[in-house]
Amino acid sequence: MSSENEPPRGGGEGGAEGAPPEQLALIRESVRKAKTPRAKPRTWRGASLAKELPVARVLVDKGVLHLDRYFDYAVPEELDAQAQPGVRVRVRFGAGRHRVREGRREGGGLIDGFLIERRAESDYSGPLAALAQVVSPEPVLSEELLGFTRAVADRYAGSLADVLQLAVPPRSAAAEKRPSPAPLPPPGAPDTGSWARYEHGGAFLDALAAGGAPRAVWNALPGPLWSEELARAVAATLASGRGALVVVPDGRAAARVDAALTALLGPGRHALLTADAGPEKRYAQWLAVRRGSVRAVVGTRAAMFAPVRDLGLVAVWDDGDDSLGEQHAPQPHARDVLLLRAALDKCAFLLGGFSCTVEAAQLVESGWARPLVAGREQVRRAAPLVRTVGDDDLARDEAARAARLPTLAWQAAREGLRHGPVLVQVPRRGYVPRMACDRCRAPARCRRCSGPLQGQDAEVLRCGWCGREESAWHCPECGGFRLRAQVVGARRTAEELGRAFPAVPVRTSGREQVLDTVPGTPALVVSTPGAEPVAEGGYAAALLLDGWAMLVRPDLRAGEDALRRWIAAAALVRPQSEGGTVVVVAEPTLRPVQALVRWDPVGHAVRELAERAELGFPPVSRMAAVTGPPAAVAEFLASVELPPDAEVLGPVPVPPTPPGRPRRPGAPPPGEHWERALVRVPPGSGAALASALKAAQAARTARGSGSGESVRVRIDPPDIG
C-alpha cells in the first residue's frame, strides 16, 4: 500500500480518530443542507392517531382466497393527509395477537396494499397495527374500479388482489411526478364512412353520437377498413362527451387502430396501452386515463381494466383469439370482462371480427345484442374467390405427392405472383415435419415411448421425445408402410417454395420474427396462423396449406378456430373482382370449409351453437375445470358444496408434459400425472358455482392445502377437449 492510501494517524478537533477536522466539518455541513431522509416504514409506536376517521380499511396484496377480505389498520396522525381511499400503502401483515406494545400490534412482514376506505371505528375489537407507509398519494383505485374488479373476481372464483394486479400497473415514481395534459374538448361526430356498407351501420354510429348504449355483434367485411371503422365508433362516442375503450388481441392490431384514430381525430385524444411501450410510458398513459386527461383507450388484453371515465363504449376485436385470455389467476377473458363492464356501466358494447365465435352468436340469439352485418351482395363484392383441394383431388394429383403444393395451389401462386405478393399459411413454425400414415393419416409414433416420429424426409425417422431412430415403421391402425408429412413447418415450406419459384423472394413471418407489413411487389410470404403481415394493396392470392391439421385437433373449438384463422388470412386478399384467390387444402365437405367458401362465419357459429345447446356444452351452460393430482382432485370434489343442478364430468387424465418441452399453462409439471374434472351447471347457476368453488378453495388453502398438493380451478376454460 502506498503512503497516500495509508490512514492518517491521530485525531482532530472534535472528530473521531483518523478523521481530519476539515473533512468532518464538511460532512456535518452536508448533512445539515441535505433533505430530510425518507424514513423507513415504522410501527408508529406511541404515535398519536388521526383525529378524524382513525381507521383505514386495507386490501393486502395476498392472492390467497382465505385472505380475500379487508383488514383494519390505525392511521397515524402524520399520515392523515396522505392516507386517502385508493392510494397504495404498506402495512405489516402477520403480527401475532399477543405482540402488542403501547396499544399497537407489532411484528409481521411488510406487504403492499390498497387503502379502501377510512372509518371512524373498527369492527375488530382488539388493538390494531398502524399503517407503515403511504407509498404514493396518487389515488389509483377508484370506487368504480374497485367494484368492477370485485365483480370480476367473484365471476372467476378468484381473489380481488389477483385481479388488481392485472388491473393496476406497477408504479413509476417518475411518471407520477409528471402532470398529465389538459383534456381536449369533445370532437364533432364523424360521418358514416365505410360503415355505410353495413345494414344499420349508420344508425349504430348515430346512436353512439347521441349518447345511446347500443349493443352489437359486428361481422366485419374483409379488407383493411376494419380499423378505420373501429376508430369512427370511438369518435362517435367521444362526440357525445363520453369515453371509449377498445381491446384487441396483439400489438400489431393495436397499432392499426392507433394509426386510424390519429388520422381521424389527431393526436392527444386517445391512449395506447400495450406492453411494448415499457413500464414507465405505459403507467404515464394509464395515469392520463385515470386523471381524465384522455377519454379513449386502445390496447391489448390488460387494457380491459383501463379506468376510463364516463365510459360510453367498450369494444373487443377478434374475441376468438387466444391472446385475449389472461394466463394469470384468475384467468379472465377480455370478452367476458367487457360484457360484465358493459352491464355494470350501462354503456354500449361492440364485438367485432372477420369471423364469428359461438359466444358472439349466443349474444345475438339471446337478444342481448343485435347483428351488425352486410348484405350478401356486399359480401360477394368484398370477398376473394375461395377454391378447395380435398383428399380426392390430392389422390388424383401425382404432383401433390412429390411436391409441397397441389397443382391447383401451384397454379394460383404462379398467377398471383404476376400481380403481387402471395400469402402461404402453414399451421406450424419450424423445419422438421412430423409424420403420419399416408393411407389413414394416423400419427406415426415411436414404438418405445409413443413419442411423435419426425424427420427431414420419410427415409430417416427419429422420435421427437427420446431421439431414437425408427427404421421399420408400419401403421398399427391400417398396416400401411408409406408415410407423409403430417405438418411441415414454415421454414421447410419456405425452402421448398424457394426452389419451386427461384426468381421470387420468399419472406417468413412467425414466432421468431413477425412482420407487420410487406410491400405490394411479387413475393411469397410464408406465415404461421396469426402472424400474417398486411400487404400493401392486399395479397393477390393466399394458399392455406394442411388445413386438415387444424381440424383434427382434439378440441371442441377446433372447427371454429380453424375457420377463424382461415378467414383472417383470406381477409387480407384482394376481392374477387380484382383477381383475389384463396386455395384451402382441406376436405370441401367439412362444415368449416363450406363456411369459408360461402364466406358465412355467422351461419357456422349459429349451427355450432345449436349443437352445443343439444349437448349442454358452453356457452349454453357454465362450466368449471378442476385440475390437479388425482387424490387432491377427489378430495376437493368431496369437500365442495356444489349447486343442486351441478353435474360432474370425469375426472379424466390430463395429457402429460413431454420431457424437455415447455410447460403449457394449466399443464402438469414434467413427470407428474394429473386429472381434470369438469363441473357443469345450466344458465343462471354460474354465480352459485363460482361461489361454491371459491369457498372450497379458500377453506382448502386456509388449512394448508389439504394433502399438500395444489388444485387449480378455472371458470369457463377455453379448451375442454
RACORCOR-V913807 format. One record per backbone hydrogen bond with DSSP energy under -0.5 kcal/mol. NH is the residue of the N-H (numbers start at 0). CO is the residue of the C=O. Records with the same first field share a line. If there is no record, write none. Layout:
NH = CO + CO
//
This chain:
4 = 1
5 = 2
11 = 15
14 = 11
17 = 9
18 = 15
19 = 17
23 = 19
24 = 20
25 = 21
26 = 22
27 = 23
28 = 24
29 = 25
30 = 26
31 = 27
32 = 28
33 = 29
41 = 131
45 = 101
46 = 43
49 = 74
54 = 118
55 = 72
56 = 116
57 = 55 + 70
58 = 113
59 = 57
60 = 111
61 = 59
63 = 61
66 = 63
67 = 64
68 = 66
70 = 57
72 = 55
73 = 128
74 = 53
75 = 73
76 = 47
78 = 75
79 = 76
82 = 78
83 = 81
85 = 114
86 = 83
87 = 135
88 = 112
89 = 132
90 = 110
91 = 129
92 = 90 + 108
98 = 95
99 = 97
100 = 103
103 = 100
104 = 127
105 = 98
108 = 92
110 = 90
112 = 88
113 = 58
114 = 86
115 = 56 + 113
116 = 56
118 = 54
130 = 73
131 = 89
132 = 89
134 = 87 + 132
135 = 87
138 = 136
139 = 85 + 137
140 = 85
141 = 139
145 = 141
146 = 142
147 = 143
148 = 144
149 = 145
150 = 146
151 = 147
152 = 148
153 = 149
154 = 150
155 = 151
156 = 153
157 = 152
162 = 158
163 = 159
164 = 160
165 = 161 + 162
166 = 162
167 = 163
168 = 166
175 = 171
176 = 172
177 = 173
183 = 292
194 = 191
195 = 192
196 = 193
197 = 194
198 = 372
200 = 197
203 = 199
204 = 200
205 = 201
206 = 202
207 = 203
208 = 204
209 = 205
210 = 207
211 = 206
215 = 348
216 = 369
217 = 215 + 350
218 = 216 + 371
219 = 217 + 352
222 = 570
225 = 222
226 = 223
228 = 224
229 = 225
230 = 226
231 = 227
232 = 228
233 = 229
234 = 230
235 = 231
236 = 232
237 = 233
238 = 234
239 = 235 + 236
240 = 237
241 = 236
242 = 309
243 = 294
244 = 312
245 = 296
246 = 314
247 = 298
253 = 249
254 = 250
255 = 251
256 = 252
257 = 253
258 = 254
259 = 255
260 = 256
261 = 257
262 = 258
263 = 259
264 = 260
265 = 260 + 261
268 = 265
270 = 295
272 = 270 + 297
273 = 271
276 = 273
277 = 274
281 = 277
282 = 278
283 = 279
284 = 280
285 = 281
286 = 282
287 = 283
288 = 284
289 = 285
290 = 286
291 = 288
292 = 287
293 = 287
294 = 268
295 = 268
296 = 243
297 = 270
298 = 245
299 = 272
302 = 299
303 = 300
304 = 301
305 = 302
307 = 305
310 = 307
311 = 242
312 = 242
313 = 347
314 = 244
315 = 349
316 = 246
317 = 351
320 = 317
323 = 320
324 = 321
325 = 323 + 331
330 = 327
333 = 323
336 = 332
337 = 333
338 = 334
339 = 335
340 = 336
341 = 337
342 = 338
343 = 339
344 = 340
345 = 341
346 = 341
347 = 311
348 = 213
349 = 313
350 = 215
351 = 315 + 349
352 = 217
360 = 356
361 = 357
362 = 358
363 = 359
364 = 360
365 = 361
366 = 363
367 = 362
368 = 362
369 = 214
371 = 216
378 = 374
379 = 375
380 = 376
381 = 377
382 = 378
384 = 579
386 = 581
388 = 583
393 = 389
394 = 390
395 = 391
396 = 392
397 = 395
399 = 396
400 = 396 + 397
401 = 397
402 = 398
409 = 405
410 = 406
411 = 407
412 = 408
413 = 409
414 = 410
415 = 411
416 = 412
417 = 414
418 = 415
419 = 415
421 = 522
422 = 540
423 = 524
424 = 542
425 = 423 + 526
432 = 454
433 = 486
434 = 452
435 = 483
436 = 441
437 = 481
440 = 436
443 = 434
445 = 450
449 = 445
452 = 443
453 = 461
454 = 432
456 = 459
460 = 458 + 469
461 = 453
462 = 467
463 = 451
466 = 462
469 = 460
474 = 479
478 = 474
483 = 435
485 = 433
486 = 433
488 = 430
489 = 427
490 = 429
491 = 429
492 = 488
493 = 489
494 = 490
495 = 491
496 = 492
497 = 493
498 = 494
499 = 495
500 = 496
501 = 498
503 = 500
506 = 523
508 = 525
509 = 512
514 = 512
517 = 533
523 = 504
524 = 421 + 522
525 = 506 + 523
526 = 423 + 524
527 = 508
528 = 425
530 = 527
533 = 515
535 = 517
537 = 534
538 = 571
539 = 420
540 = 420
541 = 580
542 = 422
543 = 541 + 582
544 = 424 + 542
546 = 584
547 = 584
548 = 545
549 = 545 + 546
550 = 546
551 = 547
552 = 549
554 = 552
557 = 554
560 = 556
561 = 557
562 = 558
563 = 559
564 = 560
565 = 561
566 = 562
567 = 563
568 = 564
569 = 565
570 = 566
571 = 568
572 = 569
573 = 538
575 = 382
577 = 574
578 = 575
579 = 574
580 = 539
581 = 384
582 = 541
583 = 386 + 581
584 = 543
585 = 388 + 583
589 = 586
593 = 589
594 = 590
595 = 591
596 = 592
597 = 593
598 = 594
599 = 594
603 = 599
604 = 600
605 = 601
606 = 602
607 = 603
608 = 604
609 = 605
610 = 606
611 = 607
612 = 608
613 = 609
614 = 610
615 = 611
616 = 611
619 = 616
620 = 616
621 = 680
623 = 678
624 = 713
625 = 676
626 = 624 + 711
627 = 674
628 = 709
629 = 672
632 = 628
633 = 629
634 = 630
635 = 631
636 = 632
637 = 633
638 = 634 + 635
639 = 635
641 = 639
645 = 642
646 = 679
648 = 646 + 677
649 = 647
650 = 675
651 = 675
653 = 673
657 = 655
660 = 657
666 = 663
670 = 656
671 = 668
673 = 671
674 = 627
675 = 651
676 = 625
677 = 648
678 = 623
679 = 646 + 677
680 = 621
684 = 681
688 = 684
689 = 685
690 = 686
691 = 687
692 = 688
693 = 689
694 = 690
695 = 691
696 = 692
697 = 693
698 = 694
699 = 695
700 = 696
701 = 697
702 = 698
703 = 700
704 = 699
705 = 699
707 = 704
708 = 704
711 = 626
713 = 624
715 = 622
719 = 717
//
